[in-house]
C-alpha cells in the first residue's frame, strides 16, 4: 500500500468511529440520568425513559428534578422514597 492509501483508510476509519460515537450519543448510551431533556419550542421538558406514550410532552416538567426526586411515567415529580421500586 502506498502512504496515500493508508492515509485514506485511516481517515475513513476515523470518520466511521466518530459517526458511531455520534449515533450512540444521540441514542442516549452516554446519558447517566434516568430522564432526557426534550426541546419543545423555546423551552425544555424533562421526560423519563419509561414515559407513558399516551401522555403529551407538554405534561412533563420544565425543571430538572432535584437529587432526591424522580419523574414518573405520567410526568409528576415525586420524592424518590414515595415510589415503589420493586418491579415484577
C-alpha positions as CSV (number, residue, x, y, z in Angstrom):
1,X,0.0,0.0,0.0
2,X,1.1,3.5,-0.7
3,X,1.1,6.1,2.0
4,X,-1.8,7.9,0.3
5,X,-3.9,4.8,0.6
6,X,-3.0,4.3,4.2
7,X,-4.0,7.9,5.0
8,X,-7.2,7.5,3.1
9,X,-8.2,4.3,5.0
10,X,-7.2,5.9,8.4
11,X,-9.3,8.9,7.6
12,X,-12.3,6.7,6.6
13,X,-11.9,4.6,9.8
14,X,-11.8,7.8,11.9
15,X,-14.9,9.2,10.3
16,X,-16.8,5.9,10.9
17,X,-15.7,5.8,14.5
18,X,-16.8,9.4,15.0
19,X,-20.1,8.7,13.3
20,X,-20.5,5.6,15.6
21,X,-19.9,7.8,18.7
22,X,-22.4,10.4,17.4
23,X,-25.0,7.8,16.8
24,X,-24.5,6.2,20.3
25,X,-24.7,9.6,21.9
26,X,-27.9,10.5,20.1
27,X,-29.5,7.2,21.2
28,X,-28.7,8.0,24.8
29,X,-26.0,5.5,25.6
30,X,-23.9,8.1,27.4
31,X,-26.8,9.6,29.4
32,X,-26.3,8.7,33.1
33,X,-29.6,10.3,34.1
34,X,-33.0,8.4,34.1
35,X,-34.6,11.2,32.0
36,X,-33.9,13.1,28.8
37,X,-34.2,16.8,28.1
38,X,-36.6,17.2,25.1
39,X,-36.6,20.5,23.3
40,X,-40.1,21.9,22.9
41,X,-40.1,25.2,21.2
42,X,-38.3,27.8,23.3
43,X,-38.1,25.6,26.4
44,X,-37.2,22.1,27.5
45,X,-39.3,19.3,29.1
46,X,-37.6,16.6,31.2
47,X,-39.0,13.2,30.2
48,X,-38.3,9.9,31.9
49,X,-37.0,6.9,29.8
50,X,-40.1,4.9,30.9
51,X,-42.6,7.6,29.9
52,X,-46.2,6.7,29.1
53,X,-46.6,7.3,25.3
54,X,-50.2,8.4,25.8
55,X,-49.1,11.4,27.9
56,X,-48.2,14.5,25.8
57,X,-44.7,16.0,26.1
58,X,-46.1,19.3,27.4
59,X,-47.4,17.5,30.5
60,X,-43.8,16.8,31.7
61,X,-41.9,19.2,33.9
62,X,-39.8,22.1,32.6
63,X,-37.4,21.9,35.5
64,X,-34.9,19.2,36.4
65,X,-35.8,17.1,39.4
66,X,-33.6,17.6,42.4
67,X,-31.3,14.8,43.6
68,X,-33.9,13.1,45.8
69,X,-36.8,13.4,43.3
70,X,-37.8,11.4,40.2
71,X,-40.2,12.0,37.3
72,X,-43.0,9.4,37.0
73,X,-44.1,7.9,33.7
74,X,-47.0,10.4,33.7
75,X,-44.9,13.5,34.3
76,X,-45.2,14.0,38.0
77,X,-42.2,14.9,40.1
78,X,-42.3,12.8,43.3
79,X,-39.9,12.2,46.2
80,X,-37.8,9.1,45.5
81,X,-38.8,7.3,48.6
82,X,-42.5,7.6,47.7
83,X,-42.4,5.3,44.7
84,X,-42.4,1.6,44.6
85,X,-39.1,0.5,43.1
86,X,-39.9,-3.2,43.0
87,X,-40.8,-4.4,39.6
88,X,-42.4,-7.7,38.7
